[in-house]
């Protein structure tokens, strides 16, 4: 898989070191009318001036578009060598290019992202984490237009005879989900008390070890798991569930309308000119099941 220019190393939430801003970054700070915030370690240079499309966009750190996410969450964001790559990374890179900034990824618990706490604390400029647009989340975040239609999947051992969440409940099977996700919401709505895992990698390990019998997770994530012969030889996608929901990229509630508009415009342009479909095929590995909704 190809690494796109601008993809950044994951920056942990601890151990970041301030550095002296280069002249080019200082000029960018003036152009972007940047918000306050300490700079992170890194040696990449930033453009000396922002493109016209970036007018009015505020960044926590001039020259960097900081992204809160939860790694690993393949195929949306996951480590590959010393980079973080994936569908979301490529979409955000399109935005970063228009700003004249470099994307920097910061991994954290999903709950801190969906609650708006990370954005409110200026840990990042945007949240891009395969995050479903939900009414309760919109109370804490400003979402972009949709950029990805949501499908969930049930993953079981081969021959388990489970085709629905109700089947899993009727058979008394142990179900696992990623914490704070729509998979958790669905499982609870069916009367289940699933085991919750902080990230998708831990959920996969749980079903491989037998700690759970069924994994309920976003379909693209499960399909990515199934690319591993050790997984596909023992497990299967027992059901695909279209929720009718959509993913969105978020910014601070009421805090960055210029950046939000730029994200909306970038997604719309990518869908119209075929870039979105190309990125989809690269990371999802198939033709799109459906296109993102208009709003």
Beta strands, then each sheet from edge to edge (+ up, - down):
strand 1: 10-11
strand 2: 64-69
strand 3: 78-80
strand 4: 83-85
strand 5: 102-107
strand 6: 126-127
strand 7: 141-143
strand 8: 148-157
strand 9: 175-178
strand 10: 195-197
strand 11: 214-218
strand 12: 235-247
strand 13: 250-252
sheet 1: 1+ 5+ 2+ 6+
sheet 2: 3+ 4-
sheet 3: 7+ 13-
sheet 4: 10+ 9+ 11+ 8- 12+
end
